[in-house]
Amino acid sequence: MNLKLKFRRIEKGLTQFQLAELIGATNQTISEYERGRVKPSYDNMKKISEILDTPVGELFFDEK
């Protein structure tokens, strides 16, 4: 489960649908990322980290 991604998204005031639109994906895809069922491509990781203003490592690799 990727709680950092979920909490950061909520903190930024975005719904799964809104984040999905911003990266060109579906809200189901964001749900899968947050549940840890699917790992995003590096391209999507980069897009999400820029939108959420959080380093890729912190969001997806347990780095601080």
N, CA, C and O atoms as a Tripos MOL2 file, in Angstrom:
@<TRIPOS>MOLECULE
protein
  256   255    64     0     0
PROTEIN
NO_CHARGES

@<TRIPOS>ATOM
      1 N           0.8430   -1.1830    0.0000 N.3       1 MET1
      2 CA          0.0000    0.0000    0.0000 C.3       1 MET1
      3 C           0.8880    1.2460    0.0000 C.2       1 MET1
      4 O           1.8560    1.3230    0.7570 O.2       1 MET1
      5 N           0.5610    2.2020   -0.8360 N.am      2 ASN2
      6 CA          1.3620    3.4160   -0.9140 C.3       2 ASN2
      7 C           0.6040    4.5630   -0.2440 C.2       2 ASN2
      8 O          -0.0510    5.3700   -0.9040 O.2       2 ASN2
      9 N           0.7100    4.6110    1.0710 N.am      3 LEU3
     10 CA          0.0050    5.6490    1.8190 C.3       3 LEU3
     11 C           0.6120    7.0310    1.5930 C.2       3 LEU3
     12 O          -0.0940    8.0370    1.6610 O.2       3 LEU3
     13 N           1.9160    7.0860    1.3260 N.am      4 LYS4
     14 CA          2.5430    8.3920    1.0750 C.3       4 LYS4
     15 C           1.9180    9.0610   -0.1460 C.2       4 LYS4
     16 O           1.6270   10.2570   -0.1370 O.2       4 LYS4
     17 N           1.7230    8.2780   -1.1750 N.am      5 LEU5
     18 CA          1.1060    8.8090   -2.3940 C.3       5 LEU5
     19 C          -0.3070    9.2950   -2.1020 C.2       5 LEU5
     20 O          -0.6810   10.3980   -2.5010 O.2       5 LEU5
     21 N          -1.0760    8.4890   -1.4210 N.am      6 LYS6
     22 CA         -2.4590    8.8530   -1.1160 C.3       6 LYS6
     23 C          -2.5280   10.1030   -0.2430 C.2       6 LYS6
     24 O          -3.2750   11.0330   -0.5480 O.2       6 LYS6
     25 N          -1.7530   10.1300    0.8400 N.am      7 PHE7
     26 CA         -1.7890   11.2780    1.7460 C.3       7 PHE7
     27 C          -1.2970   12.5500    1.0670 C.2       7 PHE7
     28 O          -1.8490   13.6270    1.2930 O.2       7 PHE7
     29 N          -0.2690   12.4350    0.2420 N.am      8 ARG8
     30 CA          0.2590   13.6130   -0.4570 C.3       8 ARG8
     31 C          -0.7790   14.1440   -1.4500 C.2       8 ARG8
     32 O          -0.9650   15.3540   -1.5800 O.2       8 ARG8
     33 N          -1.4500   13.2280   -2.1460 N.am      9 ARG9
     34 CA         -2.4930   13.6280   -3.1100 C.3       9 ARG9
     35 C          -3.6060   14.3730   -2.3890 C.2       9 ARG9
     36 O          -4.0460   15.4320   -2.8380 O.2       9 ARG9
     37 N          -4.0560   13.8210   -1.2740 N.am     10 ILE10
     38 CA         -5.1260   14.4560   -0.4960 C.3      10 ILE10
     39 C          -4.6560   15.7990    0.0500 C.2      10 ILE10
     40 O          -5.3960   16.7830    0.0270 O.2      10 ILE10
     41 N          -3.4250   15.8310    0.5390 N.am     11 GLU11
     42 CA         -2.8520   17.0680    1.0730 C.3      11 GLU11
     43 C          -2.8340   18.1820    0.0240 C.2      11 GLU11
     44 O          -3.0200   19.3550    0.3480 O.2      11 GLU11
     45 N          -2.6100   17.8040   -1.2240 N.am     12 LYS12
     46 CA         -2.6090   18.7740   -2.3260 C.3      12 LYS12
     47 C          -4.0230   19.1030   -2.8150 C.2      12 LYS12
     48 O          -4.1970   19.9390   -3.7020 O.2      12 LYS12
     49 N          -5.0290   18.4470   -2.2360 N.am     13 GLY13
     50 CA         -6.4140   18.7380   -2.5840 C.3      13 GLY13
     51 C          -6.8730   18.1260   -3.8900 C.2      13 GLY13
     52 O          -7.7790   18.6470   -4.5410 O.2      13 GLY13
     53 N          -6.2510   17.0210   -4.2770 N.am     14 LEU14
     54 CA         -6.5990   16.3750   -5.5410 C.3      14 LEU14
     55 C          -7.3460   15.0750   -5.3040 C.2      14 LEU14
     56 O          -7.0340   14.3310   -4.3740 O.2      14 LEU14
     57 N          -8.3220   14.8080   -6.1380 N.am     15 THR15
     58 CA         -8.9820   13.5020   -6.1330 C.3      15 THR15
     59 C          -8.1610   12.5570   -7.0070 C.2      15 THR15
     60 O          -7.2750   12.9920   -7.7430 O.2      15 THR15
     61 N          -8.4590   11.2750   -6.9210 N.am     16 GLN16
     62 CA         -7.7950   10.3120   -7.8040 C.3      16 GLN16
     63 C          -8.0740   10.6670   -9.2610 C.2      16 GLN16
     64 O          -7.1870   10.5800  -10.1110 O.2      16 GLN16
     65 N          -9.2940   11.0610   -9.5370 N.am     17 PHE17
     66 CA         -9.6780   11.4200  -10.8940 C.3      17 PHE17
     67 C          -8.8600   12.6120  -11.4020 C.2      17 PHE17
     68 O          -8.3820   12.5980  -12.5370 O.2      17 PHE17
     69 N          -8.7010   13.6330  -10.5690 N.am     18 GLN18
     70 CA         -7.9550   14.8230  -10.9760 C.3      18 GLN18
     71 C          -6.4840   14.5000  -11.2340 C.2      18 GLN18
     72 O          -5.9110   14.9460  -12.2280 O.2      18 GLN18
     73 N          -5.8790   13.7250  -10.3350 N.am     19 LEU19
     74 CA         -4.4800   13.3450  -10.5360 C.3      19 LEU19
     75 C          -4.3360   12.5130  -11.8020 C.2      19 LEU19
     76 O          -3.3960   12.6980  -12.5740 O.2      19 LEU19
     77 N          -5.2650   11.6050  -12.0070 N.am     20 ALA20
     78 CA         -5.2310   10.7700  -13.2060 C.3      20 ALA20
     79 C          -5.2920   11.6190  -14.4720 C.2      20 ALA20
     80 O          -4.5410   11.3810  -15.4180 O.2      20 ALA20
     81 N          -6.1700   12.5930  -14.4920 N.am     21 GLU21
     82 CA         -6.2680   13.4740  -15.6620 C.3      21 GLU21
     83 C          -4.9640   14.2030  -15.9210 C.2      21 GLU21
     84 O          -4.5530   14.3600  -17.0710 O.2      21 GLU21
     85 N          -4.3110   14.6500  -14.8560 N.am     22 LEU22
     86 CA         -3.0660   15.4000  -14.9850 C.3      22 LEU22
     87 C          -1.9240   14.5670  -15.5630 C.2      22 LEU22
     88 O          -1.0300   15.1070  -16.2140 O.2      22 LEU22
     89 N          -1.9520   13.2530  -15.3270 N.am     23 ILE23
     90 CA         -0.8740   12.4160  -15.8720 C.3      23 ILE23
     91 C          -1.3130   11.6120  -17.0930 C.2      23 ILE23
     92 O          -0.5130   10.8720  -17.6670 O.2      23 ILE23
     93 N          -2.5740   11.7520  -17.4920 N.am     24 GLY24
     94 CA         -3.0620   11.0390  -18.6740 C.3      24 GLY24
     95 C          -3.3760    9.5780  -18.3900 C.2      24 GLY24
     96 O          -3.1020    8.7040  -19.2120 O.2      24 GLY24
     97 N          -3.9540    9.3200  -17.2190 N.am     25 ALA25
     98 CA         -4.3010    7.9520  -16.8310 C.3      25 ALA25
     99 C          -5.7650    7.9290  -16.3700 C.2      25 ALA25
    100 O          -6.4810    8.9200  -16.5110 O.2      25 ALA25
    101 N          -6.1910    6.8070  -15.8290 N.am     26 THR26
    102 CA         -7.5530    6.7030  -15.2920 C.3      26 THR26
    103 C          -7.4940    6.7520  -13.7680 C.2      26 THR26
    104 O          -6.4470    6.5150  -13.1670 O.2      26 THR26
    105 N          -8.6280    7.0600  -13.1590 N.am     27 ASN27
    106 CA         -8.6510    7.0680  -11.6960 C.3      27 ASN27
    107 C          -8.4240    5.6520  -11.1500 C.2      27 ASN27
    108 O          -7.9040    5.4960  -10.0450 O.2      27 ASN27
    109 N          -8.8020    4.6390  -11.8990 N.am     28 GLN28
    110 CA         -8.5350    3.2530  -11.5030 C.3      28 GLN28
    111 C          -7.0250    3.0120  -11.4200 C.2      28 GLN28
    112 O          -6.5550    2.3030  -10.5290 O.2      28 GLN28
    113 N          -6.2810    3.5910  -12.3320 N.am     29 THR29
    114 CA         -4.8260    3.4480  -12.3170 C.3      29 THR29
    115 C          -4.2460    4.0530  -11.0450 C.2      29 THR29
    116 O          -3.3870    3.4460  -10.4060 O.2      29 THR29
    117 N          -4.7080    5.2410  -10.6720 N.am     30 ILE30
    118 CA         -4.2300    5.8860   -9.4480 C.3      30 ILE30
    119 C          -4.5930    5.0300   -8.2400 C.2      30 ILE30
    120 O          -3.7860    4.8720   -7.3250 O.2      30 ILE30
    121 N          -5.7860    4.4860   -8.2340 N.am     31 SER31
    122 CA         -6.2080    3.6010   -7.1600 C.3      31 SER31
    123 C          -5.2690    2.4000   -7.0500 C.2      31 SER31
    124 O          -4.8820    2.0140   -5.9470 O.2      31 SER31
    125 N          -4.9090    1.8170   -8.1720 N.am     32 GLU32
    126 CA         -3.9950    0.6710   -8.1790 C.3      32 GLU32
    127 C          -2.6180    1.0620   -7.6490 C.2      32 GLU32
    128 O          -1.9920    0.2920   -6.9210 O.2      32 GLU32
    129 N          -2.1430    2.2560   -8.0100 N.am     33 TYR33
    130 CA         -0.8540    2.7410   -7.4850 C.3      33 TYR33
    131 C          -0.9270    2.8840   -5.9700 C.2      33 TYR33
    132 O          -0.0240    2.4540   -5.2520 O.2      33 TYR33
    133 N          -2.0010    3.4870   -5.4950 N.am     34 GLU34
    134 CA         -2.1340    3.7390   -4.0570 C.3      34 GLU34
    135 C          -2.2930    2.4500   -3.2650 C.2      34 GLU34
    136 O          -1.8630    2.3760   -2.1140 O.2      34 GLU34
    137 N          -2.8900    1.4580   -3.8500 N.am     35 ARG35
    138 CA         -3.0660    0.1660   -3.1780 C.3      35 ARG35
    139 C          -1.8280   -0.7080   -3.2760 C.2      35 ARG35
    140 O          -1.7430   -1.7480   -2.6230 O.2      35 ARG35
    141 N          -0.8640   -0.2860   -4.0940 N.am     36 GLY36
    142 CA          0.3650   -1.0510   -4.2490 C.3      36 GLY36
    143 C           0.2240   -2.2580   -5.1470 C.2      36 GLY36
    144 O           1.0940   -3.1290   -5.1610 O.2      36 GLY36
    145 N          -0.8440   -2.3190   -5.8850 N.am     37 ARG37
    146 CA         -1.0760   -3.4570   -6.7850 C.3      37 ARG37
    147 C          -0.3000   -3.3080   -8.0870 C.2      37 ARG37
    148 O           0.0760   -4.2960   -8.7170 O.2      37 ARG37
    149 N          -0.0670   -2.0590   -8.4820 N.am     38 VAL38
    150 CA          0.6530   -1.7660   -9.7190 C.3      38 VAL38
    151 C           1.6870   -0.6980   -9.4160 C.2      38 VAL38
    152 O           1.4020    0.2760   -8.7180 O.2      38 VAL38
    153 N           2.8820   -0.8830   -9.9380 N.am     39 LYS39
    154 CA          3.9240    0.1270   -9.7900 C.3      39 LYS39
    155 C           3.8910    0.9970  -11.0500 C.2      39 LYS39
    156 O           3.8740    0.4730  -12.1630 O.2      39 LYS39
    157 N           3.8800    2.3150  -10.8800 N.am     40 PRO40
    158 CA          3.8300    3.1810  -12.0580 C.3      40 PRO40
    159 C           5.1250    3.1130  -12.8750 C.2      40 PRO40
    160 O           6.1900    2.7810  -12.3550 O.2      40 PRO40
    161 N           5.0070    3.4300  -14.1410 N.am     41 SER41
    162 CA          6.2040    3.5590  -14.9670 C.3      41 SER41
    163 C           7.0200    4.7210  -14.4230 C.2      41 SER41
    164 O           6.4920    5.5720  -13.7080 O.2      41 SER41
    165 N           8.3060    4.7590  -14.7600 N.am     42 TYR42
    166 CA          9.1310    5.8580  -14.2620 C.3      42 TYR42
    167 C           8.5850    7.1950  -14.7620 C.2      42 TYR42
    168 O           8.6170    8.1900  -14.0380 O.2      42 TYR42
    169 N           8.0870    7.2180  -15.9910 N.am     43 ASP43
    170 CA          7.5220    8.4540  -16.5400 C.3      43 ASP43
    171 C           6.3580    8.9440  -15.6830 C.2      43 ASP43
    172 O           6.2700   10.1340  -15.3770 O.2      43 ASP43
    173 N           5.4690    8.0380  -15.2960 N.am     44 ASN44
    174 CA          4.3440    8.4230  -14.4440 C.3      44 ASN44
    175 C           4.8060    8.7850  -13.0380 C.2      44 ASN44
    176 O           4.2550    9.6940  -12.4170 O.2      44 ASN44
    177 N           5.8190    8.0750  -12.5300 N.am     45 MET45
    178 CA          6.3730    8.4420  -11.2250 C.3      45 MET45
    179 C           6.8680    9.8860  -11.2410 C.2      45 MET45
    180 O           6.6110   10.6610  -10.3200 O.2      45 MET45
    181 N           7.5770   10.2210  -12.3000 N.am     46 LYS46
    182 CA          8.1300   11.5760  -12.4320 C.3      46 LYS46
    183 C           7.0230   12.6230  -12.5130 C.2      46 LYS46
    184 O           7.0950   13.6610  -11.8550 O.2      46 LYS46
    185 N           5.9980   12.3480  -13.3210 N.am     47 LYS47
    186 CA          4.8770   13.2850  -13.4520 C.3      47 LYS47
    187 C           4.1720   13.4860  -12.1040 C.2      47 LYS47
    188 O           3.8860   14.6150  -11.7050 O.2      47 LYS47
    189 N           3.9000   12.3830  -11.4160 N.am     48 ILE48
    190 CA          3.2130   12.4590  -10.1240 C.3      48 ILE48
    191 C           4.0570   13.2130   -9.1140 C.2      48 ILE48
    192 O           3.5350   14.0430   -8.3700 O.2      48 ILE48
    193 N           5.3480   12.9380   -9.0760 N.am     49 SER49
    194 CA          6.2120   13.6100   -8.1000 C.3      49 SER49
    195 C           6.2530   15.1100   -8.3590 C.2      49 SER49
    196 O           6.3040   15.8950   -7.4120 O.2      49 SER49
    197 N           6.2330   15.5220   -9.6170 N.am     50 GLU50
    198 CA          6.2260   16.9550   -9.9430 C.3      50 GLU50
    199 C           4.9070   17.5980   -9.5250 C.2      50 GLU50
    200 O           4.9020   18.6920   -8.9620 O.2      50 GLU50
    201 N           3.8050   16.9340   -9.7940 N.am     51 ILE51
    202 CA          2.4800   17.4580   -9.4380 C.3      51 ILE51
    203 C           2.3400   17.5710   -7.9220 C.2      51 ILE51
    204 O           1.8100   18.5580   -7.4120 O.2      51 ILE51
    205 N           2.8170   16.5570   -7.2110 N.am     52 LEU52
    206 CA          2.6780   16.5330   -5.7570 C.3      52 LEU52
    207 C           3.8450   17.2110   -5.0410 C.2      52 LEU52
    208 O           3.8750   17.2840   -3.8130 O.2      52 LEU52
    209 N           4.8010   17.7040   -5.8210 N.am     53 ASP53
    210 CA          5.9530   18.4210   -5.2700 C.3      53 ASP53
    211 C           6.6670   17.5910   -4.1930 C.2      53 ASP53
    212 O           6.9740   18.0770   -3.1040 O.2      53 ASP53
    213 N           6.9160   16.3320   -4.5380 N.am     54 THR54
    214 CA          7.5600   15.3870   -3.6390 C.3      54 THR54
    215 C           8.5180   14.5320   -4.4680 C.2      54 THR54
    216 O           8.1470   14.0690   -5.5470 O.2      54 THR54
    217 N           9.7470   14.3130   -3.9830 N.am     55 PRO55
    218 CA         10.6980   13.5020   -4.7540 C.3      55 PRO55
    219 C          10.1840   12.0970   -5.0550 C.2      55 PRO55
    220 O           9.4700   11.4940   -4.2540 O.2      55 PRO55
    221 N          10.5620   11.5900   -6.2230 N.am     56 VAL56
    222 CA         10.1670   10.2480   -6.6420 C.3      56 VAL56
    223 C          10.5360    9.2250   -5.5740 C.2      56 VAL56
    224 O           9.7170    8.3780   -5.2170 O.2      56 VAL56
    225 N          11.7470    9.2960   -5.0690 N.am     57 GLY57
    226 CA         12.2050    8.3390   -4.0630 C.3      57 GLY57
    227 C          11.3480    8.3190   -2.8210 C.2      57 GLY57
    228 O          11.0820    7.2610   -2.2510 O.2      57 GLY57
    229 N          10.9200    9.4840   -2.4070 N.am     58 GLU58
    230 CA         10.0870    9.5630   -1.2010 C.3      58 GLU58
    231 C           8.7030    8.9730   -1.4230 C.2      58 GLU58
    232 O           8.1450    8.3350   -0.5300 O.2      58 GLU58
    233 N           8.1530    9.1830   -2.6040 N.am     59 LEU59
    234 CA          6.8070    8.6780   -2.9010 C.3      59 LEU59
    235 C           6.7840    7.1730   -3.1980 C.2      59 LEU59
    236 O           5.8590    6.4660   -2.7990 O.2      59 LEU59
    237 N           7.8090    6.7000   -3.8980 N.am     60 PHE60
    238 CA          7.7300    5.3370   -4.4160 C.3      60 PHE60
    239 C           8.7960    4.3680   -3.9170 C.2      60 PHE60
    240 O           8.6850    3.1670   -4.1610 O.2      60 PHE60
    241 N           9.8250    4.8550   -3.2260 N.am     61 PHE61
    242 CA         10.9120    3.9760   -2.8260 C.3      61 PHE61
    243 C          11.2940    4.0960   -1.3640 C.2      61 PHE61
    244 O          12.4020    3.7030   -0.9970 O.2      61 PHE61
    245 N          10.4340    4.6180   -0.5250 N.am     62 ASP62
    246 CA         10.6810    4.7510    0.9140 C.3      62 ASP62
    247 C          11.9010    5.5790    1.2680 C.2      62 ASP62
    248 O          12.5030    5.3730    2.3220 O.2      62 ASP62
    249 N          12.2760    6.5110    0.4070 N.am     63 GLU63
    250 CA         13.3860    7.4030    0.7020 C.3      63 GLU63
    251 C          12.8320    8.7020    1.2630 C.2      63 GLU63
    252 O          11.7130    9.0970    0.9350 O.2      63 GLU63
    253 N          13.6140    9.3710    2.1100 N.am     64 LYS64
    254 CA         13.1710   10.6390    2.6760 C.3      64 LYS64
    255 C          13.9930   11.7800    2.1840 C.2      64 LYS64
    256 O          13.7500   12.9250    2.5650 O.2      64 LYS64
@<TRIPOS>BOND
     1     1     2 1
     2     2     3 1
     3     3     4 2
     4     3     5 am
     5     5     6 1
     6     6     7 1
     7     7     8 2
     8     7     9 am
     9     9    10 1
    10    10    11 1
    11    11    12 2
    12    11    13 am
    13    13    14 1
    14    14    15 1
    15    15    16 2
    16    15    17 am
    17    17    18 1
    18    18    19 1
    19    19    20 2
    20    19    21 am
    21    21    22 1
    22    22    23 1
    23    23    24 2
    24    23    25 am
    25    25    26 1
    26    26    27 1
    27    27    28 2
    28    27    29 am
    29    29    30 1
    30    30    31 1
    31    31    32 2
    32    31    33 am
    33    33    34 1
    34    34    35 1
    35    35    36 2
    36    35    37 am
    37    37    38 1
    38    38    39 1
    39    39    40 2
    40    39    41 am
    41    41    42 1
    42    42    43 1
    43    43    44 2
    44    43    45 am
    45    45    46 1
    46    46    47 1
    47    47    48 2
    48    47    49 am
    49    49    50 1
    50    50    51 1
    51    51    52 2
    52    51    53 am
    53    53    54 1
    54    54    55 1
    55    55    56 2
    56    55    57 am
    57    57    58 1
    58    58    59 1
    59    59    60 2
    60    59    61 am
    61    61    62 1
    62    62    63 1
    63    63    64 2
    64    63    65 am
    65    65    66 1
    66    66    67 1
    67    67    68 2
    68    67    69 am
    69    69    70 1
    70    70    71 1
    71    71    72 2
    72    71    73 am
    73    73    74 1
    74    74    75 1
    75    75    76 2
    76    75    77 am
    77    77    78 1
    78    78    79 1
    79    79    80 2
    80    79    81 am
    81    81    82 1
    82    82    83 1
    83    83    84 2
    84    83    85 am
    85    85    86 1
    86    86    87 1
    87    87    88 2
    88    87    89 am
    89    89    90 1
    90    90    91 1
    91    91    92 2
    92    91    93 am
    93    93    94 1
    94    94    95 1
    95    95    96 2
    96    95    97 am
    97    97    98 1
    98    98    99 1
    99    99   100 2
   100    99   101 am
   101   101   102 1
   102   102   103 1
   103   103   104 2
   104   103   105 am
   105   105   106 1
   106   106   107 1
   107   107   108 2
   108   107   109 am
   109   109   110 1
   110   110   111 1
   111   111   112 2
   112   111   113 am
   113   113   114 1
   114   114   115 1
   115   115   116 2
   116   115   117 am
   117   117   118 1
   118   118   119 1
   119   119   120 2
   120   119   121 am
   121   121   122 1
   122   122   123 1
   123   123   124 2
   124   123   125 am
   125   125   126 1
   126   126   127 1
   127   127   128 2
   128   127   129 am
   129   129   130 1
   130   130   131 1
   131   131   132 2
   132   131   133 am
   133   133   134 1
   134   134   135 1
   135   135   136 2
   136   135   137 am
   137   137   138 1
   138   138   139 1
   139   139   140 2
   140   139   141 am
   141   141   142 1
   142   142   143 1
   143   143   144 2
   144   143   145 am
   145   145   146 1
   146   146   147 1
   147   147   148 2
   148   147   149 am
   149   149   150 1
   150   150   151 1
   151   151   152 2
   152   151   153 am
   153   153   154 1
   154   154   155 1
   155   155   156 2
   156   155   157 am
   157   157   158 1
   158   158   159 1
   159   159   160 2
   160   159   161 am
   161   161   162 1
   162   162   163 1
   163   163   164 2
   164   163   165 am
   165   165   166 1
   166   166   167 1
   167   167   168 2
   168   167   169 am
   169   169   170 1
   170   170   171 1
   171   171   172 2
   172   171   173 am
   173   173   174 1
   174   174   175 1
   175   175   176 2
   176   175   177 am
   177   177   178 1
   178   178   179 1
   179   179   180 2
   180   179   181 am
   181   181   182 1
   182   182   183 1
   183   183   184 2
   184   183   185 am
   185   185   186 1
   186   186   187 1
   187   187   188 2
   188   187   189 am
   189   189   190 1
   190   190   191 1
   191   191   192 2
   192   191   193 am
   193   193   194 1
   194   194   195 1
   195   195   196 2
   196   195   197 am
   197   197   198 1
   198   198   199 1
   199   199   200 2
   200   199   201 am
   201   201   202 1
   202   202   203 1
   203   203   204 2
   204   203   205 am
   205   205   206 1
   206   206   207 1
   207   207   208 2
   208   207   209 am
   209   209   210 1
   210   210   211 1
   211   211   212 2
   212   211   213 am
   213   213   214 1
   214   214   215 1
   215   215   216 2
   216   215   217 am
   217   217   218 1
   218   218   219 1
   219   219   220 2
   220   219   221 am
   221   221   222 1
   222   222   223 1
   223   223   224 2
   224   223   225 am
   225   225   226 1
   226   226   227 1
   227   227   228 2
   228   227   229 am
   229   229   230 1
   230   230   231 1
   231   231   232 2
   232   231   233 am
   233   233   234 1
   234   234   235 1
   235   235   236 2
   236   235   237 am
   237   237   238 1
   238   238   239 1
   239   239   240 2
   240   239   241 am
   241   241   242 1
   242   242   243 1
   243   243   244 2
   244   243   245 am
   245   245   246 1
   246   246   247 1
   247   247   248 2
   248   247   249 am
   249   249   250 1
   250   250   251 1
   251   251   252 2
   252   251   253 am
   253   253   254 1
   254   254   255 1
   255   255   256 2
@<TRIPOS>SUBSTRUCTURE
     1 MET1         2 RESIDUE 1 A MET
     2 ASN2         6 RESIDUE 1 A ASN
     3 LEU3        10 RESIDUE 1 A LEU
     4 LYS4        14 RESIDUE 1 A LYS
     5 LEU5        18 RESIDUE 1 A LEU
     6 LYS6        22 RESIDUE 1 A LYS
     7 PHE7        26 RESIDUE 1 A PHE
     8 ARG8        30 RESIDUE 1 A ARG
     9 ARG9        34 RESIDUE 1 A ARG
    10 ILE10       38 RESIDUE 1 A ILE
    11 GLU11       42 RESIDUE 1 A GLU
    12 LYS12       46 RESIDUE 1 A LYS
    13 GLY13       50 RESIDUE 1 A GLY
    14 LEU14       54 RESIDUE 1 A LEU
    15 THR15       58 RESIDUE 1 A THR
    16 GLN16       62 RESIDUE 1 A GLN
    17 PHE17       66 RESIDUE 1 A PHE
    18 GLN18       70 RESIDUE 1 A GLN
    19 LEU19       74 RESIDUE 1 A LEU
    20 ALA20       78 RESIDUE 1 A ALA
    21 GLU21       82 RESIDUE 1 A GLU
    22 LEU22       86 RESIDUE 1 A LEU
    23 ILE23       90 RESIDUE 1 A ILE
    24 GLY24       94 RESIDUE 1 A GLY
    25 ALA25       98 RESIDUE 1 A ALA
    26 THR26      102 RESIDUE 1 A THR
    27 ASN27      106 RESIDUE 1 A ASN
    28 GLN28      110 RESIDUE 1 A GLN
    29 THR29      114 RESIDUE 1 A THR
    30 ILE30      118 RESIDUE 1 A ILE
    31 SER31      122 RESIDUE 1 A SER
    32 GLU32      126 RESIDUE 1 A GLU
    33 TYR33      130 RESIDUE 1 A TYR
    34 GLU34      134 RESIDUE 1 A GLU
    35 ARG35      138 RESIDUE 1 A ARG
    36 GLY36      142 RESIDUE 1 A GLY
    37 ARG37      146 RESIDUE 1 A ARG
    38 VAL38      150 RESIDUE 1 A VAL
    39 LYS39      154 RESIDUE 1 A LYS
    40 PRO40      158 RESIDUE 1 A PRO
    41 SER41      162 RESIDUE 1 A SER
    42 TYR42      166 RESIDUE 1 A TYR
    43 ASP43      170 RESIDUE 1 A ASP
    44 ASN44      174 RESIDUE 1 A ASN
    45 MET45      178 RESIDUE 1 A MET
    46 LYS46      182 RESIDUE 1 A LYS
    47 LYS47      186 RESIDUE 1 A LYS
    48 ILE48      190 RESIDUE 1 A ILE
    49 SER49      194 RESIDUE 1 A SER
    50 GLU50      198 RESIDUE 1 A GLU
    51 ILE51      202 RESIDUE 1 A ILE
    52 LEU52      206 RESIDUE 1 A LEU
    53 ASP53      210 RESIDUE 1 A ASP
    54 THR54      214 RESIDUE 1 A THR
    55 PRO55      218 RESIDUE 1 A PRO
    56 VAL56      222 RESIDUE 1 A VAL
    57 GLY57      226 RESIDUE 1 A GLY
    58 GLU58      230 RESIDUE 1 A GLU
    59 LEU59      234 RESIDUE 1 A LEU
    60 PHE60      238 RESIDUE 1 A PHE
    61 PHE61      242 RESIDUE 1 A PHE
    62 ASP62      246 RESIDUE 1 A ASP
    63 GLU63      250 RESIDUE 1 A GLU
    64 LYS64      254 RESIDUE 1 A LYS
